[in-house]
Amino acid sequence: MNRQSLTSASDDADDEVYTLEVPAAGETAVLVEVPHAGLAVPDAVRPQVAVTRDVVLRDSDIYVDKLYARSAELGASLLAAKVSRYVVDLNRAPDDVDPQTVPDHPDPRGVQPRGVVWRVTTDGRPALREPLTYAALERRLSLFHAPYHRALVAQLERKRDRFGKAILLAAHSMPSVSRAGRNHSPRADVVPGTRGRTTAEARVIECVDAHFRAAGLSVRHDDPYRGGWSTAHYGRPGEGWHAVQIELNRALYVDETTSRPKDGDFEKLAEVCHGLVAALGRL
């Protein structure tokens, strides 16, 4: 497998913001969404982005889209972002910005520097060359955030109409050790996030937990990630939408120093991920 590279994306075409694969046959209620594996920094925002290629690569959910690449063959839809989270964080609410990021925002809801647009990197360095204007933020949202979530909602609605429910699997990865503070204890292999088991019905959550444990992986629910905005926003079991965020420990499949996949380990974990997609589809 070749290492992914940074690319530019058109600023006026949805198919440059994300890829969407829909099963040709044997469709299930499952939608896999991968919001953070993208590496593209479009020309429309490139002058505003202060981070280097290595930072974009490091802070992506590297290769997660590849871990679930066969989802459509298993009956699930697969939605994967092409743009980097340094363009827009697709797992944040559109109004999740703080006043330092967008000083002229009329109603900034955020309090952290890594909202829908990241002002600082995970190691505290500037991610923007200068604060954004509200107009610049609105342009980013209309070009990148809105098209992705329109596609996501359309799939959820279509599946619920057909199957009576939709199961959203929000696919992510996490560093093996926290980069923040002094807590450098190793993380579990898998962290399912469901906001205190509120974003999906019990049998969906139990299917996820049991599947990874049966594969010999350690599972720690909601710790340290409880599920981001997409899980909270779309996890509406009472309305037939069930959402689970899955954080995979990168050390399972990637050399975290080089960002290169581990031969053998990557393929093994991909089989586990595809097994989960199939298991959820049988519910």
N, C-alpha and C positions, 0 to 999 in steps of 0.2 A: 504493500500500500504506500502510495506516495504521500508525503507531507502536504497538508493543505497550504495554499498560498493566498495572500491578500489580492483581491481583485477590485476593480471599480464596478459600480452598478449604475444603470440608467436611472435618472431621477423621475421618470415619467411612465414607468411600466411596472405593473404589479408583478409580472413574472420575473423581474429582476430584484424584487423585494423578498420573494419566497418561492419555494417549489411546493407543489401540491400533487400528490399521487392518490388517485381514487381507485379502489379495486375494480377490475373488469368483471369479476364474478365472485360469488361466495361472500358478499359483503357482510360485515358484522357491525355492531353498534360502537365499535372502538375508533377513536381518533387519537393518533399520536401527534403531539405538537412539540417541536424542538426550537425554542426561541433564541437560544444563545450559541449555537454552533457556527453561525455565519461569521465571515471574516471580511466581507466587502465594506469598503469605505467609499461611498459614492462621491463623485466630483462635486455634487451640490453642497456637501458638508466638509469635504476634505480640508479646506483652508482653516476651518474652525477647530479641527481635532489636533490636539497636541501630543498624542501618544505615538510611540513607535510601533513598528510592525510586531516586534517581539512581545510588547505589552498586549496588543490586540489578540495575539495568538494565546498568550498565557491566560488571559481572562475570558477566553471563550470556553464553551463547553465542547472542547475539542473532540471531533469524531463521533459525537453522540448521534448525529443523523445517520452515520454509517452503522452504528450499533443496531439501529432499528430499520435498516435499509429495505428489508424484505417485508415490511409491514403490509404493504398493499397485496402481496402474494397471499397473506394470511387473512385477508378480508378487511383490514383496517385502512382508514385514510391516514396519510402521512403528510403533515404540514411542517415545513422546515424553513426557517429564516435564512436568507443569504447575507443580510446586513449584520455588521458587528453590533454588539451591545454598546459600543462607544459612539454609534450613530444614534441609536435610540434603544432603550431597554424595553423589550416587548413584554416583559413580565412585571411591568409597573403601570400604575394608572396614568392616564394622560395628564392629570393635574398634579402628579407627584413631583413637584419641583420646589426648591427652597428659594428664598429671596436673593441669595448670593449667586445662584445659577441664572435666574431670570429676574433681574432687578425691577423691571417694569411690568411683571406679571400682575394682573388685577386681583387675583385671589390665590396665591401660592399655598398649596396644602401641605407640601412636604417639609420635613425638618432635617433630612439627611442629604449629604452631598452626592449620593448615588441614587437618584430617583429615575424618572423616565429619561433624563439626559444626565450622564455622569459628569460631575464637575471635577472629581478627583479619582485616581486609580485605586486599586485595592491596597497599594502600598503608600497611599497618601500624596502622590504627586499630581500636579495639575493635568487634567484631561482635556480642558478647553484652553484655547489661547486667550480668550477673554469671555466675560459673561455674555450670554445670549440675550438678544432682544425678544420680546414676546412674539413679534412677527416671525423671527427665525425659528422659535420653538414651534409655532403653529405650522410653519412650512414643513419642519421635520415630521411632525405628527401626521400631517395630511399625506406626505409622501411615503412614509414607512410604517408608522404605527397603525393608522386607520385601515390600510389595505390588508395588513396581516390579520387584524382582528375581524374585519368583515368576512374574510375567508374562513376563519375559525368558527364564527357564529353560524355562517351558512352551513357548514358541515354538521355542527351540533344540531341545528334545527332540522336538517334533512334526515339525519339518523334518528332523531327522536320521533319524527313523523313516521318513519318507516318501521322502527323497532319498538317504539314506546319508551325508549330511553336512549341516552348517549353516554358513553364512557370516555372521558378525556384523560389521557395519560400524558402528563406534562413531563417531558424527558429532559433531564439535566445531568450535570456532573459537578463534583466538588473536589477541591484540593484534599489530599489525604490528611493534612494537618492545617489547623487554623492559621491564617497569616496575621490575625489581629490579636492584640493583647499578649498575655503571657501563657495562655492556655494552648499548649502545643501537644496535647494528648492526641493519639491517633483516633480517627473517626471510624465509625462502623463502615462496613462494605456498602451498605444500602440504607438510605434514609427516605422512607416514604413520608410525605407530608400531607396531612389532611386537616390542619387547623383543629386539632383536638378531636379528630374523627367525626367532623361535621360536614365535610364536603363530598362525601360519598356514603352510600349505604354500607352496612357492616359486611355483607358478603363480598363486595368489591374490595374493600380494604383487607379482609381476611385472605382473599385470593392472592393479592399482591404479597402480603407478608409470608404466607405459606409457600408460595412459589420460590421466593429467594432463599428462604431457609432450607427448603428441600434441595436447592442447588449448593448447599454448604456455605452460604454467605451469611455474615452477621447482619442483623437488621436492628435499627434503632429508630423507632417511630417518632417523627416530629423533632428530632434532636440531631443537629442544631437548626434544621430548616423545617418550618411548619407548613410550607407552601406559600408561594408568592401571590401576586395580584391575580393572575389568571386562575389559579386554583381557588382562591377565595371568591372571585367574581363569577366564575362559571360553575363552581361546585354548588349546585342547587338540587339536592336529592329529591326534595318535595316537588320539583318541577320536572323530574326525569333526567336531569343532568348530573352526572357523577364525575368528580375530578380528583385525581391523585397525582401529586408531584413526586417524581422519583429522582433522587440524587444518588448517582453512582460514584464511588470513590475512584478517582482517576488512577490511583496506583494499581488498580486491578487490571488496567488495560493500556496505560500510557507511561512512558518514561517521563516523569514530571520535569526533569531537567532539560530534555531535548524536545519534548512534545511529540515524540515519535511513538507510534503504536507498538506494543509488545507482541511480537510474533507468537502465535499460539494462544496467548492469553486473550488477545483481542477477539479472535475468532470464537473462543470458548464463551466469553461474556456475551458476544452477539447472539449466540445460540440461546443463552439464558433469556436475553431480552426478547427475542422472537418467540420463545416459549411463553413468556408472560403475555404478549400480544394475543397469542392463540388462546391461552387460558381465559383471558378476559372476554374474548369473543365468544366463548362457549357459555358464558353466564346467562 
